[in-house]
Amino acid sequence: MSTELDLRWEWIYVSDVRNLDQWIKGECNHLTPEPLHAHPTGELVAHLCPDCNTQLPAEWQP
Ligand SMILES: [Zn+2]
């Protein structure tokens, strides 16, 4: 396994005869979600994953 893989994502090993160390990027792990707060209440309404730009539930836990 290459040490260059980004742990923020899942990786799928897809080696073949021409490339024995080939990985494709799979699902995002959403490791660093940023909280989104409503204005002006400051209520936590969602999280946004900056890696894949997916909006996650407020209760999201990485
Ligand atoms: Zn993500």
N, CA, C, O and the ligand as a Tripos MOL2 file, in Angstrom:
@<TRIPOS>MOLECULE
protein
  249   247    63     0     0
PROTEIN
NO_CHARGES

@<TRIPOS>ATOM
      1 N           0.8470   -1.1950    0.0000 N.3       1 MET1
      2 CA          0.0000    0.0000    0.0000 C.3       1 MET1
      3 C           0.8800    1.2420    0.0000 C.2       1 MET1
      4 O           1.8050    1.3620    0.8030 O.2       1 MET1
      5 N           0.5920    2.1330   -0.8800 N.am      2 SER2
      6 CA          1.3560    3.3670   -0.9730 C.3       2 SER2
      7 C           1.1490    4.2270    0.2610 C.2       2 SER2
      8 O           0.0600    4.2540    0.8350 O.2       2 SER2
      9 N           2.2010    4.9310    0.6660 N.am      3 THR3
     10 CA          2.0770    5.8420    1.8080 C.3       3 THR3
     11 C           1.5010    7.1770    1.3800 C.2       3 THR3
     12 O           1.3120    8.0650    2.2110 O.2       3 THR3
     13 N           1.2210    7.3290    0.1030 N.am      4 GLU4
     14 CA          0.7380    8.6160   -0.3820 C.3       4 GLU4
     15 C          -0.7860    8.7160   -0.3520 C.2       4 GLU4
     16 O          -1.3470    9.7580   -0.6920 O.2       4 GLU4
     17 N          -1.4400    7.6640    0.0430 N.am      5 LEU5
     18 CA         -2.8990    7.7020    0.0490 C.3       5 LEU5
     19 C          -3.4080    8.6800    1.1030 C.2       5 LEU5
     20 O          -2.8850    8.7580    2.2140 O.2       5 LEU5
     21 N          -4.4050    9.3950    0.7310 N.am      6 ASP6
     22 CA         -5.0090   10.3900    1.6030 C.3       6 ASP6
     23 C          -6.0470    9.7130    2.4880 C.2       6 ASP6
     24 O          -7.0340    9.1640    1.9980 O.2       6 ASP6
     25 N          -5.8150    9.7580    3.7840 N.am      7 LEU7
     26 CA         -6.6910    9.0240    4.7050 C.3       7 LEU7
     27 C          -8.0780    9.6310    4.8260 C.2       7 LEU7
     28 O          -8.9590    9.0520    5.4630 O.2       7 LEU7
     29 N          -8.2760   10.7910    4.2210 N.am      8 ARG8
     30 CA         -9.6150   11.3700    4.2640 C.3       8 ARG8
     31 C         -10.6000   10.5720    3.4220 C.2       8 ARG8
     32 O         -11.8130   10.7280    3.5600 O.2       8 ARG8
     33 N         -10.0770    9.7190    2.5510 N.am      9 TRP9
     34 CA        -10.9230    8.9700    1.6360 C.3       9 TRP9
     35 C         -10.6730    7.4840    1.8070 C.2       9 TRP9
     36 O          -9.5910    7.0720    2.2260 O.2       9 TRP9
     37 N         -11.6510    6.7030    1.4890 N.am     10 GLU10
     38 CA        -11.4240    5.2720    1.3690 C.3      10 GLU10
     39 C         -10.7900    5.0060    0.0060 C.2      10 GLU10
     40 O         -11.0270    5.7280   -0.9630 O.2      10 GLU10
     41 N          -9.9740    3.9420   -0.0420 N.am     11 TRP11
     42 CA         -9.2840    3.6140   -1.2860 C.3      11 TRP11
     43 C          -9.5350    2.1620   -1.6270 C.2      11 TRP11
     44 O          -9.5430    1.2910   -0.7570 O.2      11 TRP11
     45 N          -9.7350    1.9220   -2.8910 N.am     12 ILE12
     46 CA        -10.0410    0.5820   -3.3660 C.3      12 ILE12
     47 C          -8.8730    0.0980   -4.2100 C.2      12 ILE12
     48 O          -8.4730    0.7410   -5.1810 O.2      12 ILE12
     49 N          -8.3430   -1.0370   -3.8200 N.am     13 TYR13
     50 CA         -7.1790   -1.6020   -4.5040 C.3      13 TYR13
     51 C          -7.6260   -2.2650   -5.7970 C.2      13 TYR13
     52 O          -8.4270   -3.1990   -5.7800 O.2      13 TYR13
     53 N          -7.1060   -1.7810   -6.9120 N.am     14 VAL14
     54 CA         -7.5660   -2.2830   -8.2180 C.3      14 VAL14
     55 C          -6.3740   -2.6550   -9.0910 C.2      14 VAL14
     56 O          -6.2790   -2.2500  -10.2490 O.2      14 VAL14
     57 N          -5.4670   -3.4370   -8.5070 N.am     15 SER15
     58 CA         -4.2700   -3.7940   -9.2640 C.3      15 SER15
     59 C          -4.6220   -4.6410  -10.4850 C.2      15 SER15
     60 O          -5.6120   -5.3730  -10.4940 O.2      15 SER15
     61 N          -3.7960   -4.5230  -11.4990 N.am     16 ASP16
     62 CA         -3.9020   -5.4120  -12.6480 C.3      16 ASP16
     63 C          -2.4850   -5.7190  -13.1270 C.2      16 ASP16
     64 O          -1.5140   -5.2750  -12.5140 O.2      16 ASP16
     65 N          -2.3650   -6.4480  -14.1820 N.am     17 VAL17
     66 CA         -1.0430   -6.9170  -14.6190 C.3      17 VAL17
     67 C          -0.1200   -5.7650  -15.0310 C.2      17 VAL17
     68 O           1.1010   -5.8890  -14.9400 O.2      17 VAL17
     69 N          -0.6910   -4.6580  -15.4790 N.am     18 ARG18
     70 CA          0.1380   -3.5440  -15.9190 C.3      18 ARG18
     71 C           0.4990   -2.5990  -14.7800 C.2      18 ARG18
     72 O           1.5120   -1.9000  -14.8330 O.2      18 ARG18
     73 N          -0.3380   -2.5880  -13.7590 N.am     19 ASN19
     74 CA         -0.1170   -1.6560  -12.6510 C.3      19 ASN19
     75 C          -0.4760   -2.3750  -11.3630 C.2      19 ASN19
     76 O          -1.6470   -2.4870  -11.0000 O.2      19 ASN19
     77 N           0.5580   -2.8630  -10.6760 N.am     20 LEU20
     78 CA          0.3210   -3.6990   -9.4970 C.3      20 LEU20
     79 C           0.0520   -2.8950   -8.2360 C.2      20 LEU20
     80 O          -0.3160   -3.4590   -7.2060 O.2      20 LEU20
     81 N           0.2300   -1.6060   -8.3090 N.am     21 ASP21
     82 CA         -0.0270   -0.7820   -7.1260 C.3      21 ASP21
     83 C          -0.9690    0.3560   -7.5070 C.2      21 ASP21
     84 O          -0.6110    1.5320   -7.4490 O.2      21 ASP21
     85 N          -2.1590   -0.0200   -7.8910 N.am     22 GLN22
     86 CA         -3.1100    0.9720   -8.3690 C.3      22 GLN22
     87 C          -4.3150    1.0390   -7.4430 C.2      22 GLN22
     88 O          -4.9150    0.0180   -7.1050 O.2      22 GLN22
     89 N          -4.6600    2.2540   -7.0410 N.am     23 TRP23
     90 CA         -5.7800    2.4700   -6.1330 C.3      23 TRP23
     91 C          -6.7090    3.5050   -6.7400 C.2      23 TRP23
     92 O          -6.2630    4.4490   -7.3920 O.2      23 TRP23
     93 N          -7.9750    3.3260   -6.5280 N.am     24 ILE24
     94 CA         -8.9110    4.3690   -6.9210 C.3      24 ILE24
     95 C          -9.5930    4.9190   -5.6720 C.2      24 ILE24
     96 O          -9.8070    4.2090   -4.6900 O.2      24 ILE24
     97 N          -9.9200    6.1800   -5.7420 N.am     25 LYS25
     98 CA        -10.5110    6.8660   -4.6020 C.3      25 LYS25
     99 C         -11.9680    6.4530   -4.4400 C.2      25 LYS25
    100 O         -12.7620    6.5310   -5.3780 O.2      25 LYS25
    101 N         -12.3040    6.0090   -3.2220 N.am     26 GLY26
    102 CA        -13.6690    5.5810   -2.9610 C.3      26 GLY26
    103 C         -14.4270    6.6280   -2.1810 C.2      26 GLY26
    104 O         -14.3200    7.8280   -2.4350 O.2      26 GLY26
    105 N         -15.1840    6.1490   -1.2370 N.am     27 GLU27
    106 CA        -16.0350    7.0210   -0.4550 C.3      27 GLU27
    107 C         -15.2240    7.9810    0.4040 C.2      27 GLU27
    108 O         -14.1730    7.6220    0.9340 O.2      27 GLU27
    109 N         -15.7180    9.1860    0.5340 N.am     28 CYS28
    110 CA        -15.1100   10.1440    1.4450 C.3      28 CYS28
    111 C         -15.4290    9.7400    2.8790 C.2      28 CYS28
    112 O         -16.5440    9.3150    3.1800 O.2      28 CYS28
    113 N         -14.4370    9.8770    3.7620 N.am     29 ASN29
    114 CA        -14.6540    9.5280    5.1690 C.3      29 ASN29
    115 C         -15.1900   10.7050    5.9880 C.2      29 ASN29
    116 O         -15.5320   10.5370    7.1590 O.2      29 ASN29
    117 N         -15.2640   11.8840    5.3870 N.am     30 HIS30
    118 CA        -15.7800   13.0770    6.0720 C.3      30 HIS30
    119 C         -15.0910   13.2690    7.4280 C.2      30 HIS30
    120 O         -15.7590   13.3990    8.4530 O.2      30 HIS30
    121 N         -13.7800   13.2850    7.4290 N.am     31 LEU31
    122 CA        -13.0570   13.3380    8.7030 C.3      31 LEU31
    123 C         -13.0280   14.7230    9.3340 C.2      31 LEU31
    124 O         -12.8710   14.8460   10.5490 O.2      31 LEU31
    125 N         -13.1770   15.7520    8.5320 N.am     32 THR32
    126 CA        -13.0370   17.0980    9.0770 C.3      32 THR32
    127 C         -14.2470   17.9680    8.7350 C.2      32 THR32
    128 O         -14.1020   19.0090    8.0940 O.2      32 THR32
    129 N         -15.4350   17.5450    9.1590 N.am     33 PRO33
    130 CA        -16.6230   18.3410    8.8460 C.3      33 PRO33
    131 C         -16.6030   19.6780    9.5740 C.2      33 PRO33
    132 O         -16.1880   19.7770   10.7290 O.2      33 PRO33
    133 N         -17.0590   20.6870    8.8730 N.am     34 GLU34
    134 CA        -17.1290   22.0150    9.4630 C.3      34 GLU34
    135 C         -18.5760   22.3030    9.8670 C.2      34 GLU34
    136 O         -19.4910   22.1400    9.0600 O.2      34 GLU34
    137 N         -18.7810   22.7320   11.1140 N.am     35 PRO35
    138 CA        -20.1420   23.0040   11.5750 C.3      35 PRO35
    139 C         -20.7480   24.2030   10.8540 C.2      35 PRO35
    140 O         -20.0790   25.2050   10.6020 O.2      35 PRO35
    141 N         -22.0200   24.0730   10.5330 N.am     36 LEU36
    142 CA        -22.7710   25.1800    9.9470 C.3      36 LEU36
    143 C         -23.7880   25.6460   10.9730 C.2      36 LEU36
    144 O         -24.6020   24.8650   11.4660 O.2      36 LEU36
    145 N         -23.7260   26.9310   11.2850 N.am     37 HIS37
    146 CA        -24.6230   27.4830   12.2870 C.3      37 HIS37
    147 C         -25.6280   28.4110   11.6280 C.2      37 HIS37
    148 O         -25.3010   29.1460   10.6960 O.2      37 HIS37
    149 N         -26.8380   28.3650   12.1180 N.am     38 ALA38
    150 CA        -27.8720   29.2540   11.6080 C.3      38 ALA38
    151 C         -27.6540   30.6630   12.1570 C.2      38 ALA38
    152 O         -27.1240   30.8520   13.2520 O.2      38 ALA38
    153 N         -28.0780   31.6360   11.3670 N.am     39 HIS39
    154 CA        -28.0440   33.0230   11.8380 C.3      39 HIS39
    155 C         -29.4800   33.4870   12.0350 C.2      39 HIS39
    156 O         -30.3390   33.1430   11.2240 O.2      39 HIS39
    157 N         -29.7730   34.2540   13.0780 N.am     40 PRO40
    158 CA        -28.8070   34.7270   14.0840 C.3      40 PRO40
    159 C         -28.7730   33.8520   15.3330 C.2      40 PRO40
    160 O         -28.1440   34.2280   16.3220 O.2      40 PRO40
    161 N         -29.4280   32.7080   15.3140 N.am     41 THR41
    162 CA        -29.5750   31.9420   16.5520 C.3      41 THR41
    163 C         -28.2930   31.2230   16.9400 C.2      41 THR41
    164 O         -28.0880   30.9310   18.1180 O.2      41 THR41
    165 N         -27.4300   30.9320   15.9810 N.am     42 GLY42
    166 CA        -26.2180   30.1870   16.2730 C.3      42 GLY42
    167 C         -26.4600   28.7020   16.4450 C.2      42 GLY42
    168 O         -25.5590   27.9600   16.8360 O.2      42 GLY42
    169 N         -27.6750   28.2670   16.1530 N.am     43 GLU43
    170 CA        -28.0000   26.8480   16.2880 C.3      43 GLU43
    171 C         -27.2200   26.0210   15.2670 C.2      43 GLU43
    172 O         -27.1030   26.4040   14.1030 O.2      43 GLU43
    173 N         -26.6970   24.8990   15.7110 N.am     44 LEU44
    174 CA        -25.9950   23.9970   14.7970 C.3      44 LEU44
    175 C         -27.0230   23.2970   13.9150 C.2      44 LEU44
    176 O         -27.8670   22.5510   14.4110 O.2      44 LEU44
    177 N         -26.9530   23.5370   12.6110 N.am     45 VAL45
    178 CA        -27.9660   22.9910   11.7140 C.3      45 VAL45
    179 C         -27.4380   21.8880   10.8070 C.2      45 VAL45
    180 O         -28.2120   21.0750   10.3020 O.2      45 VAL45
    181 N         -26.1240   21.8550   10.5960 N.am     46 ALA46
    182 CA        -25.5550   20.8460    9.7090 C.3      46 ALA46
    183 C         -24.0420   20.9120    9.8060 C.2      46 ALA46
    184 O         -23.4770   21.7930   10.4540 O.2      46 ALA46
    185 N         -23.4020   19.9580    9.1470 N.am     47 HIS47
    186 CA        -21.9620   20.0110    8.9350 C.3      47 HIS47
    187 C         -21.7000   19.9850    7.4400 C.2      47 HIS47
    188 O         -22.4870   19.4390    6.6670 O.2      47 HIS47
    189 N         -20.5740   20.5870    7.0410 N.am     48 LEU48
    190 CA        -20.1820   20.5670    5.6370 C.3      48 LEU48
    191 C         -18.7900   19.9530    5.5500 C.2      48 LEU48
    192 O         -17.8570   20.4030    6.2160 O.2      48 LEU48
    193 N         -18.6620   18.9280    4.7250 N.am     49 CYS49
    194 CA        -17.3580   18.3060    4.5270 C.3      49 CYS49
    195 C         -16.5880   19.0850    3.4640 C.2      49 CYS49
    196 O         -17.0100   19.1260    2.3080 O.2      49 CYS49
    197 N         -15.4630   19.7060    3.8360 N.am     50 PRO50
    198 CA        -14.7080   20.5000    2.8510 C.3      50 PRO50
    199 C         -13.9910   19.6350    1.8220 C.2      50 PRO50
    200 O         -13.5550   20.1410    0.7880 O.2      50 PRO50
    201 N         -13.8650   18.3550    2.0890 N.am     51 ASP51
    202 CA        -13.1620   17.4760    1.1510 C.3      51 ASP51
    203 C         -14.0120   17.1140   -0.0500 C.2      51 ASP51
    204 O         -13.5040   17.0220   -1.1670 O.2      51 ASP51
    205 N         -15.3070   16.9080    0.1690 N.am     52 CYS52
    206 CA        -16.1730   16.4710   -0.9270 C.3      52 CYS52
    207 C         -17.3840   17.3840   -1.1020 C.2      52 CYS52
    208 O         -18.2490   17.1250   -1.9390 O.2      52 CYS52
    209 N         -17.4410   18.4670   -0.3000 N.am     53 ASN53
    210 CA        -18.5310   19.4290   -0.4050 C.3      53 ASN53
    211 C         -19.9040   18.7990   -0.1900 C.2      53 ASN53
    212 O         -20.8910   19.1960   -0.8090 O.2      53 ASN53
    213 N         -19.9460   17.8100    0.7000 N.am     54 THR54
    214 CA        -21.2140   17.1920    1.0270 C.3      54 THR54
    215 C         -21.7450   17.7760    2.3270 C.2      54 THR54
    216 O         -21.0010   17.9640    3.2890 O.2      54 THR54
    217 N         -23.0340   18.0590    2.3390 N.am     55 GLN55
    218 CA        -23.6440   18.5150    3.5830 C.3      55 GLN55
    219 C         -24.0530   17.3060    4.4110 C.2      55 GLN55
    220 O         -24.6830   16.3690    3.9190 O.2      55 GLN55
    221 N         -23.6740   17.3600    5.6840 N.am     56 LEU56
    222 CA        -23.8940   16.2430    6.5870 C.3      56 LEU56
    223 C         -24.8630   16.6550    7.6770 C.2      56 LEU56
    224 O         -25.0480   17.8480    7.9180 O.2      56 LEU56
    225 N         -25.4870   15.6890    8.3400 N.am     57 PRO57
    226 CA        -26.4170   16.0320    9.4060 C.3      57 PRO57
    227 C         -25.7190   16.7550   10.5580 C.2      57 PRO57
    228 O         -24.5140   16.6120   10.7600 O.2      57 PRO57
    229 N         -26.4880   17.5210   11.2950 N.am     58 ALA58
    230 CA        -25.9330   18.2560   12.4360 C.3      58 ALA58
    231 C         -25.2980   17.3270   13.4440 C.2      58 ALA58
    232 O         -24.3150   17.6800   14.0960 O.2      58 ALA58
    233 N         -25.8700   16.1150   13.5720 N.am     59 GLU59
    234 CA        -25.3740   15.1630   14.5650 C.3      59 GLU59
    235 C         -24.1970   14.3340   14.0620 C.2      59 GLU59
    236 O         -23.7720   13.3900   14.7290 O.2      59 GLU59
    237 N         -23.6690   14.6800   12.8880 N.am     60 TRP60
    238 CA        -22.5770   13.9050   12.3100 C.3      60 TRP60
    239 C         -21.3680   13.8470   13.2640 C.2      60 TRP60
    240 O         -20.9410   14.8600   13.8190 O.2      60 TRP60
    241 N         -20.8420   12.6450   13.4290 N.am     61 GLN61
    242 CA        -19.5990   12.4440   14.1750 C.3      61 GLN61
    243 C         -18.6340   11.6750   13.2600 C.2      61 GLN61
    244 O         -18.9650   10.5830   12.8000 O.2      61 GLN61
    245 N         -17.4490   12.2310   12.9940 N.am     62 PRO62
    246 CA        -16.4880   11.5420   12.1270 C.3      62 PRO62
    247 C         -16.0860   10.1920   12.7020 C.2      62 PRO62
    248 O         -15.2830    9.4790   12.1000 O.2      62 PRO62
    249 ZN        -16.5430   14.1990    2.7410 Zn       63 ZN63
@<TRIPOS>BOND
     1     1     2 1
     2     2     3 1
     3     3     4 2
     4     3     5 am
     5     5     6 1
     6     6     7 1
     7     7     8 2
     8     7     9 am
     9     9    10 1
    10    10    11 1
    11    11    12 2
    12    11    13 am
    13    13    14 1
    14    14    15 1
    15    15    16 2
    16    15    17 am
    17    17    18 1
    18    18    19 1
    19    19    20 2
    20    19    21 am
    21    21    22 1
    22    22    23 1
    23    23    24 2
    24    23    25 am
    25    25    26 1
    26    26    27 1
    27    27    28 2
    28    27    29 am
    29    29    30 1
    30    30    31 1
    31    31    32 2
    32    31    33 am
    33    33    34 1
    34    34    35 1
    35    35    36 2
    36    35    37 am
    37    37    38 1
    38    38    39 1
    39    39    40 2
    40    39    41 am
    41    41    42 1
    42    42    43 1
    43    43    44 2
    44    43    45 am
    45    45    46 1
    46    46    47 1
    47    47    48 2
    48    47    49 am
    49    49    50 1
    50    50    51 1
    51    51    52 2
    52    51    53 am
    53    53    54 1
    54    54    55 1
    55    55    56 2
    56    55    57 am
    57    57    58 1
    58    58    59 1
    59    59    60 2
    60    59    61 am
    61    61    62 1
    62    62    63 1
    63    63    64 2
    64    63    65 am
    65    65    66 1
    66    66    67 1
    67    67    68 2
    68    67    69 am
    69    69    70 1
    70    70    71 1
    71    71    72 2
    72    71    73 am
    73    73    74 1
    74    74    75 1
    75    75    76 2
    76    75    77 am
    77    77    78 1
    78    78    79 1
    79    79    80 2
    80    79    81 am
    81    81    82 1
    82    82    83 1
    83    83    84 2
    84    83    85 am
    85    85    86 1
    86    86    87 1
    87    87    88 2
    88    87    89 am
    89    89    90 1
    90    90    91 1
    91    91    92 2
    92    91    93 am
    93    93    94 1
    94    94    95 1
    95    95    96 2
    96    95    97 am
    97    97    98 1
    98    98    99 1
    99    99   100 2
   100    99   101 am
   101   101   102 1
   102   102   103 1
   103   103   104 2
   104   103   105 am
   105   105   106 1
   106   106   107 1
   107   107   108 2
   108   107   109 am
   109   109   110 1
   110   110   111 1
   111   111   112 2
   112   111   113 am
   113   113   114 1
   114   114   115 1
   115   115   116 2
   116   115   117 am
   117   117   118 1
   118   118   119 1
   119   119   120 2
   120   119   121 am
   121   121   122 1
   122   122   123 1
   123   123   124 2
   124   123   125 am
   125   125   126 1
   126   126   127 1
   127   127   128 2
   128   127   129 am
   129   129   130 1
   130   130   131 1
   131   131   132 2
   132   131   133 am
   133   133   134 1
   134   134   135 1
   135   135   136 2
   136   135   137 am
   137   137   138 1
   138   138   139 1
   139   139   140 2
   140   139   141 am
   141   141   142 1
   142   142   143 1
   143   143   144 2
   144   143   145 am
   145   145   146 1
   146   146   147 1
   147   147   148 2
   148   147   149 am
   149   149   150 1
   150   150   151 1
   151   151   152 2
   152   151   153 am
   153   153   154 1
   154   154   155 1
   155   155   156 2
   156   155   157 am
   157   157   158 1
   158   158   159 1
   159   159   160 2
   160   159   161 am
   161   161   162 1
   162   162   163 1
   163   163   164 2
   164   163   165 am
   165   165   166 1
   166   166   167 1
   167   167   168 2
   168   167   169 am
   169   169   170 1
   170   170   171 1
   171   171   172 2
   172   171   173 am
   173   173   174 1
   174   174   175 1
   175   175   176 2
   176   175   177 am
   177   177   178 1
   178   178   179 1
   179   179   180 2
   180   179   181 am
   181   181   182 1
   182   182   183 1
   183   183   184 2
   184   183   185 am
   185   185   186 1
   186   186   187 1
   187   187   188 2
   188   187   189 am
   189   189   190 1
   190   190   191 1
   191   191   192 2
   192   191   193 am
   193   193   194 1
   194   194   195 1
   195   195   196 2
   196   195   197 am
   197   197   198 1
   198   198   199 1
   199   199   200 2
   200   199   201 am
   201   201   202 1
   202   202   203 1
   203   203   204 2
   204   203   205 am
   205   205   206 1
   206   206   207 1
   207   207   208 2
   208   207   209 am
   209   209   210 1
   210   210   211 1
   211   211   212 2
   212   211   213 am
   213   213   214 1
   214   214   215 1
   215   215   216 2
   216   215   217 am
   217   217   218 1
   218   218   219 1
   219   219   220 2
   220   219   221 am
   221   221   222 1
   222   222   223 1
   223   223   224 2
   224   223   225 am
   225   225   226 1
   226   226   227 1
   227   227   228 2
   228   227   229 am
   229   229   230 1
   230   230   231 1
   231   231   232 2
   232   231   233 am
   233   233   234 1
   234   234   235 1
   235   235   236 2
   236   235   237 am
   237   237   238 1
   238   238   239 1
   239   239   240 2
   240   239   241 am
   241   241   242 1
   242   242   243 1
   243   243   244 2
   244   243   245 am
   245   245   246 1
   246   246   247 1
   247   247   248 2
@<TRIPOS>SUBSTRUCTURE
     1 MET1         2 RESIDUE 1 A MET
     2 SER2         6 RESIDUE 1 A SER
     3 THR3        10 RESIDUE 1 A THR
     4 GLU4        14 RESIDUE 1 A GLU
     5 LEU5        18 RESIDUE 1 A LEU
     6 ASP6        22 RESIDUE 1 A ASP
     7 LEU7        26 RESIDUE 1 A LEU
     8 ARG8        30 RESIDUE 1 A ARG
     9 TRP9        34 RESIDUE 1 A TRP
    10 GLU10       38 RESIDUE 1 A GLU
    11 TRP11       42 RESIDUE 1 A TRP
    12 ILE12       46 RESIDUE 1 A ILE
    13 TYR13       50 RESIDUE 1 A TYR
    14 VAL14       54 RESIDUE 1 A VAL
    15 SER15       58 RESIDUE 1 A SER
    16 ASP16       62 RESIDUE 1 A ASP
    17 VAL17       66 RESIDUE 1 A VAL
    18 ARG18       70 RESIDUE 1 A ARG
    19 ASN19       74 RESIDUE 1 A ASN
    20 LEU20       78 RESIDUE 1 A LEU
    21 ASP21       82 RESIDUE 1 A ASP
    22 GLN22       86 RESIDUE 1 A GLN
    23 TRP23       90 RESIDUE 1 A TRP
    24 ILE24       94 RESIDUE 1 A ILE
    25 LYS25       98 RESIDUE 1 A LYS
    26 GLY26      102 RESIDUE 1 A GLY
    27 GLU27      106 RESIDUE 1 A GLU
    28 CYS28      110 RESIDUE 1 A CYS
    29 ASN29      114 RESIDUE 1 A ASN
    30 HIS30      118 RESIDUE 1 A HIS
    31 LEU31      122 RESIDUE 1 A LEU
    32 THR32      126 RESIDUE 1 A THR
    33 PRO33      130 RESIDUE 1 A PRO
    34 GLU34      134 RESIDUE 1 A GLU
    35 PRO35      138 RESIDUE 1 A PRO
    36 LEU36      142 RESIDUE 1 A LEU
    37 HIS37      146 RESIDUE 1 A HIS
    38 ALA38      150 RESIDUE 1 A ALA
    39 HIS39      154 RESIDUE 1 A HIS
    40 PRO40      158 RESIDUE 1 A PRO
    41 THR41      162 RESIDUE 1 A THR
    42 GLY42      166 RESIDUE 1 A GLY
    43 GLU43      170 RESIDUE 1 A GLU
    44 LEU44      174 RESIDUE 1 A LEU
    45 VAL45      178 RESIDUE 1 A VAL
    46 ALA46      182 RESIDUE 1 A ALA
    47 HIS47      186 RESIDUE 1 A HIS
    48 LEU48      190 RESIDUE 1 A LEU
    49 CYS49      194 RESIDUE 1 A CYS
    50 PRO50      198 RESIDUE 1 A PRO
    51 ASP51      202 RESIDUE 1 A ASP
    52 CYS52      206 RESIDUE 1 A CYS
    53 ASN53      210 RESIDUE 1 A ASN
    54 THR54      214 RESIDUE 1 A THR
    55 GLN55      218 RESIDUE 1 A GLN
    56 LEU56      222 RESIDUE 1 A LEU
    57 PRO57      226 RESIDUE 1 A PRO
    58 ALA58      230 RESIDUE 1 A ALA
    59 GLU59      234 RESIDUE 1 A GLU
    60 TRP60      238 RESIDUE 1 A TRP
    61 GLN61      242 RESIDUE 1 A GLN
    62 PRO62      246 RESIDUE 1 A PRO
    63 ZN63       249 GROUP 0 **** ****
